[in-house]
């Protein structure tokens, strides 16, 4: 019963309500259209009695038998019980067949039999019967055999038309019962597949949220690890700037702690976080590093997954800066119906040899989980330039 959906039960209730009302309305319309017919509740009760038997079998099949096949997959047990029910139902139908059905069937066969001379009505008093050759006969010895008791029409009727064990009516109701069971299995199978799809979507959604949460927990430590490395390098170069950098880092930590676990943040907050990060990174490098940032000033009220773009910017600073030669980083964001992010950076002659790539792998997984095929990520890794182009929809 717990597997039964409310909509499924409502459909069954409506169908059976219509089935029980249909003969009542049909009988009522006949009495209205034909004044010679009077409404007889006894006839209606006979019809409803037959329907009640089908309803009882339906309830047994729907709540007890069908779950064995649909939910528990006990095929042998199901078909065994259904077979017993069909045998019992057939015996019941044969033993409780309406009497008028057999009598009517036999009388119709007799009435349709071709008329023979001896089928003529008995002769009247004073009239004399004739033989088949047209000769009158005077006594019992000359009476044609057709008039013997064993050749009488009523004797022939009972002798040559024995009652059938299973009649046409019985076959029809058995077929209807099988169709009812099949329809019930079809409905129950449909609703089960629908519920299974709902549960699968719920599990996929839950799995998606767990994966995103896991990736966020990976991204946050990854970001702070790179930032602390930068501060550590800055302490040796300029301790005062290192102190200012720690204050900037506290602002960024506040964003990560309070906004990083949300599904989406306003574009204004994400862009402010990027500006603070770039400001922090500029303290570390000399004028040989040209950093250009083009972020929109008029930002629409849209949202973006937090820390989605910072990974590419981190990667540009980590692998694109050379302390011996001129380097550049160009960051640009354009907004229309979608967000277009581009990040170009030079490649150092001796790129960072640290084992990594976790940030890029995580952001790619996030993009796949969040947008599916509804985003574009194009990464071009040339000999001297690294170019990233990302296009994502906005919410």
Secondary structure by P-SEA (a helix, b strand, c coil): cccccaaaaaaaaaaaaaaaaaaaaaaaaaaaacccccccaaaaaaaaaaaaaaaaaaaaaacccccccccccaaaaaaaaaaaaaaaaaaaaaaaccaaaaaaaaaaaaaaccccccccccccccbbbbccccccccccccccccccccccaaaaaaaccccccccaaaaaaaaaaaaaaaaaaaaaaaaaaaaaaaaaaaaaaaaaaaaaaaaaaaaaaaaaaaaaaaaaaaaaccaaaaaaaaaaaaaaaaaaacccccccccaaaaaaaaaaaaaaaaacccccbbbbbbbbccccccccccccaaaaaaaaaacccccccccbbbbbbbbccbbbbbbbbbbcccccccccaaaaaaaaaaaaacccccbbbbbbbcccbbbbbbbbbcc
